[in-house]
Amino acid sequence: LENTFRMINIGLANEMAMMCANMGIDVWEVIDAAATKPFGFMPFYPGPGLGGHCIPIDPFYLSWKSKQSGIEARFIELAGYINGQMPHFAVDRVRDALNGAGKAVKGSRIHIMGVAYKRDIDDLRESPALDVILLLRRLGAEISYSDPHVPTLRLDGSILEASPEEAAAAADCVVIVTNHSTFDYQALVERSRLVVDTRNALKGIRSEKIVRL
């Protein structure tokens, strides 16, 4: 129930992020405003997708078992669908950001910041970064990445070696997928041409270079 509760509420936050993006509203400001209520609200946050071996998987064991007893777990299935769309939505934000800069995804150099499924760990299980990278590659992007916890990434028959954070300066677009605490975000914005932030890692930093989820 606990994992299912989190998965469904993250799904709501992700759907809110899609809605806000279409209306030109900062979803992070909306969540912060809602969290000022002293009771009745528990903040959950959107992101590029769910990772790990619990939240993306355990609720579907419950859904499967529930169907055997004749009950369809509609909240679980709907939240799973929305969460599964988030890597695509993140890539759409990258595409739109590049279009705004007069560039296509095809042929662009895109640098991924963080590939583990959550901050400050080395676990790649179900990491949304893997989906984001594959989707961008299919669109013709040239991918590099930085992650202090994942020195080598095996993906789609190829091997990527992690680059230092400074490599972001050579990219047409930088995408923050995992918000590791060791990243120097102020320096990242200063050295980058364009940054898509899917984790609100750049909260408090103002720049025309930044596109938020």
Secondary structure by P-SEA (a helix, b strand, c coil): caaaaaaaaaaaaaaaaaaaaaacccaaaaaaaaacccccbbbbbccccccccccccaaaaaaaaaaaacccaaaaaaaaaaaaaaaaaaaaaaaaaaaaaccccccbbbbbcccccccccccccccaaaaaaaaaaaabbbbbbccccccccccccbbbbbbcccccccccbbbbcccccccaaaaaaaaccbbbbcccccccccccccccc
